[in-house]
């Protein structure tokens, strides 16, 4: 196994910049305001590891999946997330509980974060870029650089989500997060026709 530092840095830089404005970053931010951020990060990191392995190991197979199906499923997942966030802000009763219920426990949070990213990243620009880089710059170097970039962006989004959650009322964060998830669902559906 030969590791090329330039290929690692190249993959990190390209993937980091491509992922910053990506819908997965915004989904991580929204999940981090409602769920335990470290558990969300473990879930997103596991999903990214699977996607990087798929991209570098079988990049040519990505083209076989119909893109519109991937975007449709991704949009439906974001729509479900929006429903859960927006519904959660409306069901608190006159002070019976301290606030809206959040997803707790390692496995439920891990599973939610994993599935959101796993489905949302199929055929994504970063996955395609990783596959292309692996073909030209080496598998292991690309895998390390891409994975490091993806988990870094997810971590930054979760830190931002935690910062926001401490300064803004949870009900407001939920509503904004729900609207963001709804926007991501619409974005996914629009991509089907673009």
C-alpha positions in Angstrom: 0.0 0.0 0.0 1.5 3.3 -1.2 0.2 6.5 0.3 0.8 9.7 -1.7 0.6 12.8 0.6 -0.2 15.0 -2.4 -3.1 12.7 -3.4 -4.4 12.7 0.1 -4.3 16.6 0.3 -5.9 16.9 -3.1 -8.7 14.5 -2.3 -9.3 16.3 1.1 -9.3 19.8 -0.5 -11.6 18.9 -3.4 -14.1 16.9 -1.3 -14.1 19.3 1.6 -15.0 22.2 -0.7 -17.6 20.2 -2.6 -19.3 19.0 0.7 -19.5 22.4 2.4 -22.5 23.6 0.6 -24.0 20.1 0.2 -27.4 19.1 1.5 -25.8 16.4 3.8 -24.0 19.2 5.7 -27.3 20.9 6.3 -28.9 17.6 7.3 -26.1 17.0 9.8 -26.6 20.5 11.2 -30.3 19.9 11.6 -29.9 16.5 13.2 -27.3 17.9 15.6 -29.7 20.4 17.0 -32.2 17.7 17.9 -30.0 14.7 18.7 -26.8 14.0 20.6 -24.2 15.4 18.2 -21.5 12.8 18.9 -23.9 10.0 18.1 -24.9 11.8 14.9 -21.3 12.2 14.0 -20.6 8.5 14.5 -23.6 7.7 12.3 -22.7 10.1 9.5 -19.0 9.0 9.7 -20.0 5.3 9.3 -22.2 6.2 6.3 -19.4 8.2 4.8 -16.9 5.3 5.3 -19.3 3.0 3.4 -19.7 5.6 0.6 -16.0 6.1 0.3 -15.4 2.4 0.1 -18.0 2.0 -2.6 -16.7 5.0 -4.5 -13.0 3.9 -4.5 -13.8 0.2 -4.9 -16.5 0.2 -7.5 -16.7 3.7 -8.9 -17.8 2.5 -12.3 -20.9 0.8 -10.8 -22.3 4.1 -9.6 -23.4 4.9 -13.1 -25.7 1.8 -13.2 -28.1 3.2 -10.6 -30.8 5.4 -12.1 -30.1 8.9 -10.7 -33.8 9.9 -10.5 -34.6 6.9 -8.2 -31.7 7.9 -5.9 -32.9 11.5 -5.8 -36.5 10.5 -5.3 -35.6 8.3 -2.3 -33.3 11.0 -0.9 -36.1 13.6 -1.3 -38.6 11.3 0.5 -36.1 10.8 3.4 -35.6 14.6 3.7 -39.4 15.1 3.6 -39.9 12.6 6.4 -37.2 14.4 8.4 -39.0 17.7 7.8 -42.3 16.2 9.0 -40.7 14.8 12.1 -39.0 18.1 13.0 -42.1 20.3 12.3 -44.5 17.9 14.0 -42.2 17.7 17.1 -42.5 21.5 17.6 -46.3 21.4 17.7 -47.0 18.5 20.0 -45.7 19.9 23.3 -48.6 20.2 25.7 -49.2 23.0 28.2 -46.0 22.4 30.2 -46.5 18.7 30.8 -43.0 18.1 29.7 -39.9 20.2 29.6 -39.9 20.4 25.8 -40.4 18.5 22.6 -39.2 14.9 22.5 -35.8 14.3 20.9 -34.4 11.1 19.5 -32.2 9.6 22.2 -30.0 6.6 22.7 -27.0 5.7 20.7 -28.5 3.2 18.2 -31.6 5.2 17.3 -29.5 8.4 16.7 -26.7 6.4 14.9 -29.3 4.7 12.7 -31.1 7.8 11.8 -27.9 9.7 10.9 -26.5 6.7 9.1 -29.6 6.2 6.9 -30.0 10.0 6.2 -26.4 10.2 4.9 -26.3 6.8 3.3 -29.3 7.4 1.2 -28.6 11.1 0.6 -25.1 10.7 -0.7 -25.8 8.2 -3.5 -24.6 9.6 -6.7 -23.6 12.8 -5.0 -20.9 15.0 -6.5 -18.4 14.0 -3.7 -19.0 10.3 -4.3 -18.4 10.7 -8.1 -15.4 12.9 -7.4 -14.0 10.3 -5.1 -14.4 7.6 -7.7 -12.7 9.7 -10.3 -9.8 10.6 -8.0 -9.3 7.0 -7.0 -8.9 6.0 -10.7 -6.2 8.6 -11.2 -4.5 9.2 -7.8 -4.6 5.9 -6.0 -7.2 4.1 -4.0 -5.9 4.4 -0.5 -4.7 8.0 -0.7 -8.0 9.1 -2.2 -10.0 7.1 0.4 -8.1 8.6 3.3 -8.3 12.2 2.0 -12.0 11.9 1.0 -13.1 10.3 4.3 -11.2 12.9 6.4 -12.9 15.7 4.4 -16.4 14.3 4.8 -16.2 13.7 8.5 -14.6 17.1 9.0 -17.5 18.8 7.3 -20.0 16.8 9.3 -18.1 17.7 12.5 -18.2 21.4 11.6 -21.9 21.2 10.9 -22.6 19.5 14.2 -20.5 22.1 16.2 -22.5 24.8 14.4 -25.7 23.0 15.3 -24.7 22.8 19.0 -23.8 26.5 19.1 -27.1 27.4 17.6 -29.1 25.1 19.9 -27.6 26.8 23.0 -28.5 30.3 21.9 -31.9 29.8 20.1 -35.1 28.3 21.7 -35.5 24.6 20.7 -38.9 25.2 19.2 -37.4 27.8 16.8 -34.5 25.5 15.9 -36.9 22.7 15.2 -39.0 24.8 12.9 -36.0 26.2 11.1 -34.5 22.7 10.8 -37.8 21.4 9.5 -38.0 24.1 6.9 -34.4 23.4 5.9 -35.2 19.7 5.6 -38.3 20.5 3.5 -36.1 22.7 1.3 -33.6 19.8 0.9 -36.5 17.5 0.0 -37.6 20.0 -2.7 -34.0 20.4 -3.9 -33.8 16.6 -4.3 -37.0 16.5 -6.2 -36.0 19.3 -8.5 -32.7 17.5 -9.2 -34.7 14.7 -10.7 -35.9 17.0 -13.5 -32.7 19.0 -13.8 
